[in-house]
Amino acid sequence: MEASQNLLQTPANFMKVDSLSQECENLISSLPSEKDFMGKNLYSYQGSWYYPSTLQAILNFQKHFRARDSDIILASFPKSGTTWLKALVFAVVHRNKYAPNLVSHPLLSDNPHNLVRFIELDLYVKNQRPDLEELPSPRLFATHMPFQTLHDSLRDSPCKVVYMCRNIKDVLVSRWHFRSNVVRKELYSNYSLEDMVDDFIKGVYSLGPFDDQVLRYWKESLVNSNPVLFMRYEEMIEKPEVQVMRLADFLGCSFTEEEKQSGTVEKILELCSFGNLSNLETNKTGTSVCGVAPHAFFRRGGVGDWKNHLTHEMARKLDEMVEKKLGGSGLKFE
């Protein structure tokens, strides 16, 4: 418990204020800015809001990243099933190297966020030019960046992008609980759930707005200018076997009939299940991930928990916003 408390006193990577390059300082001076609920500055860049350290990491990424055709990028809005997606993709892609068992798989001894690392919240925060060339193919990366920002560095590569989407109301509630784990209580105590709903509707918050990001990835998955697979968290929960096979097909490593018959799909789902991952010692008391205690990434992992937290009025406001922003796109939330 003491270790967890210490981690709460350490700012998550995306909240740290580190030295910025002159290029980043110059850019920031020209960008629209707002204060978040803690009084920290957020800056709008290419359709999303960032803390300065994250913006610096994105500039590093856009300047130095060199995509390989075999790269796989896992994109999502925060709290949309990112941890689960990372675990599933790692297990699916590496199943010939690591048998999906409950005895010796890397997922049993390391957090999914260490096995599939964030571009702008981890790799390029720690290093202006991280050494990624030594990584074997296919390289797996993750991001919360909107498509247009990511695309700048991928436009000449056919590498694959998987986007995970989740109902905005469950996303908001999950984000609320997550923030309470990574922000000191005295900074969070005057920020209500209703305040977060208002911020979502206004669209000004770290890594937001949600609706713009989701809509852009949705449209890209339809026009397919880059290979983008759009996945829904609720469909993953409802029909996990079907969705994991769909995921493997998109990634070019389809399950063979022999694998299907031998239960490989089910073994991967068991290995990556919320119940299994959340109870592992490494995800309870292990080292911090992006400056966050590992247990903070595992809360409930279900569908519809928003009904236990949001008032009817809060839910109505969010539904109206989604309808206004996504209406006519063909993208709907159940």
N, C-alpha and C positions, 0 to 999 in steps of 0.2 A: 504493500500500500504506500509505503514511504517513497518508493521509486516512482510510482504513478504521480504522487503529489509533486515531486521534483520536476517531472516532465511538464506538469501544468504551469510551472513557473517559467518554463523555457518557451519563447515564442515559436510557433510553427514557422517553417521556412518561408511561407508566403506572407508572414507578418513581420519578418525581420527587416530592419532598416540598416543595410550594409552600404559600403561605399559604392557609389554609382560612377560610371564612366562619364566623361564630359559629353559624349554623344547622347547618353540617356538623360543627363541633366538638361541639355538643350531641347531634347524632345519633350520632356515633361513640362518645360516652361511654356510650350505651345499647345498643350493638350487641355481639354475641359477637365475640371477637377471637382470633386465633392468630398465631404467628410463622411466616414462611416460611423456606426454607432459608438465606436470607441474614440472618435475624434481623429482617426488616422486618415491620411489623404489617399484617395482613390483617383486614378486617372483613366480616361477613356481613350482606348487605342484600338483601331480597326474593329470597332463594334463590340468591345467588351471593356469591363472595368477592372483595373489591376492596382495592387500595391506596388510601390517603386521597385522592390527587389524582384518581383515577378516580371515586371516590365523589362528590367535589365536582362533577366534570363531569356526572355523572348527575343530581345535584340541579339543576344549572343547566339541563340538558336538560328535565327533567320540569317545571320551573317556567316556562320561556320558549319552548320549541319549539311552533310552530303548524303542524300538518300540513296539507298540501294533498291534495285527493282524488287528484291525479295523482302524488304522491310514490311512489318505489320504494325500499324498504329491503332491503338485502342483509345477511342475518343468518347467523352461523356461529359455531361454536366455533373458537378459534384453531388454525391449521394444518390446516384442513379443506378447503383449496382456495380460500380467500378471494381471493387475488390473481388467480387464474384467473377466478373468478366475476365479479370487478369488471371485468376486461378484457372478458369476453364480453358482459356486460350493457351496458357503455358502447358497445361496437362495434355491438351489435344495435339498441339504442335510437336511436343517432345515425347509423345507416348512410345515411340520406338526406342528412345534413349532411356526413358524412365518409365518402367511399367507402372500403370495407375493402381498401385496397391496402398494399403494402409500401414506399411511397415517401413519402407525406406525412401519414399518419394521426397524430393526437395521441399514440396509444399508442407510436409510434416515438420520441418525444422526451420523454415524461413517464411516470413510474411510475404504474401503475393506482391506487395508494393516494393519489396526488395528484389523480387525476381523479374518484375516488369516495371521499370522505373519511369517516373514522370519526367517529361522533357523539361517543362518550365517550372516545376515545383521541386525538382531534385537535381537532375543532371547538370543543367545549365545555371542553376543557382550556385552550386558548389564550385563550378569551374567554367571559365569563359570558353574553353575548348576542351571538353572532356574527351578522353581517348576512346572513341567508339569503333575505330577501324579494326581493332583486334577482336571484336565480338564476332562469333560465328554466325552465319546466316541460317535461318531467318532471324534478324534482330527484332526484338519485341520492345515497343515503347508505348507510353500512355500519355494522354494530354487532356486538359480541360479547355484548351484553346478553341475558338470558333473555327469553322472550316476555312474562312478566307485568310486567317492568319497562318494556319497550318499549311495551307495550299501554296503559299509563297515559296516554301522550301521543298515542295513535292511536285511542282507542276511539270517537271521533266522526267518524272518517274512513275511507273505503273504500280507502285507499291500499294498494298491494300489497307483500307481504313475500315474499322468496325466501330459503329456508333451505337451506344446503349442509351435508350430513352426510357424515362419513367414518369408516371403521373406526377404532375407538378405539386399536388397537395401532399403526397407522400415524400417527395423530394424536400419540400419545405420543412416538414416536421422532422425528418431525419437530419437535415442541416441544423435545425434548431438544437437538437440534442447533441450533435457533433460539436457545435460551437461551444456548448456549455462545458465540454470536456477539454477544449483547447484554449479557452480564454479564461483568465482569472475571474473569479466570481464577482469581485467588486467592479469589474468593467462590464459585466454582463447583467448584473442585477436590475438595472434600470431599463433593460431592453426586453420588451415583452414579445410574445408570439405574434400579437397583433401588429407590433412595430415591424416585424419581419415580413408579414403579409403586405403591409404598406410599401415596404422597400421593394418587394418582388413586383408589385404593381407599377411602381415608379420606374423600376428597371435599373436602379443604381445600387449595386452591391458587388462585392468581390466576385469576379468571374462571370457576372451576369451581363445582360439579361438572359434568363432561361429561354424564353419564347423565341428570341431571335436566333439563338444558337441551334435549338432543336429544328426550327423551320429550315435553316440553311442546309443542315446535314440531310434532312428529309428530301429536300429538292435535289441535292447532289446525288442521293441514292437513286433517284428516278431518272435523271439525265445521264448519270454514269460517266461524267467527264473524267473522273477518277474513280477507280473501283471502291465504292462505299456500300457496306452492308449495314442497313438500318435495323436494329433489333429493339424489341420492347421488353422491358423488365417483366411486365405482367404475363407476357406470352412465355417467357423463360420459366416462370413459376408454374404456369398452367400446363405446358407441354415441354418439359425440359429435354426429353430424349429427341423430339423432333427438332427443337431449336439448336441443340448441340450438333446434330448431324448437318443441319443447314449451315452452321458456323464452319464445320470442317470442310464442307463442300466449297464454300466461298474461299477458304484459305488454301485450297488446292491439296488438301490431305484428307480426302474422303475416307470414311470408314469402309473397310472391305466387308463382304458378306460374312467372312469368317469371324471378323471382329464383332460384328453385330450379333452373331450367333453365340459367341463366347462370353458376351456380356461386358465388353470393353466400354461401351457407352455408359452403362449403369455404374461401372466401377469408377469412371471419371466423375460422374455426378455425385457419387458417394464421397469420393475423395475431396471434392470441391464444395460439398454441402455446407450450409451455414452451421449446422450442428457440429460437424466434424472440425471445421476450421476455427470456429469460435472457442472450442474447448481445448485447443492445443496450447501447450505451455508457452510456446514462442509467440502466440497471439494474445496471451494474457499478461505476461511479465517480461517479454523480450525487449530488445533495444528499440529506441524510438524510430519512427518512420517519417521522414520529412519533418522532423521535430515534433512529431505527435506520438503519444503513447499508443502502442499497437492495439490495445483493447478498444480504443475509441472508434475503430473501423468496424466493429461488430456490435450491433445493438439488437435488432429483431429480424431484419431481412424479409419482412412479409409484405403483404398488399393490403391497403385499406386502413392502416393504423391512423391515418389522418382523422378518421371519424372519432377517435378517442381524444383528440386535442383541439381541432378547429371548431369554432362555433359555426352555426348555419350562415351567419353574415360573412365570416371570413371565407368560407367555402364558396359562397355566392360570388364574392368579389373576384376570386381566383378563376372561377368558371367563366365569368364574363370577360375577363382579360384574355383567357385562352381562346374563347370564341372570337373575340375581336381580332386577335393577332393571327390565329391559325385558320379561321373560317375560310372555306373555299380551297384550302390546300390539299384536302383529302386526308390530312393527319388529324386523328381524334383520339382523345383519352377516354377509356371506359370508366 
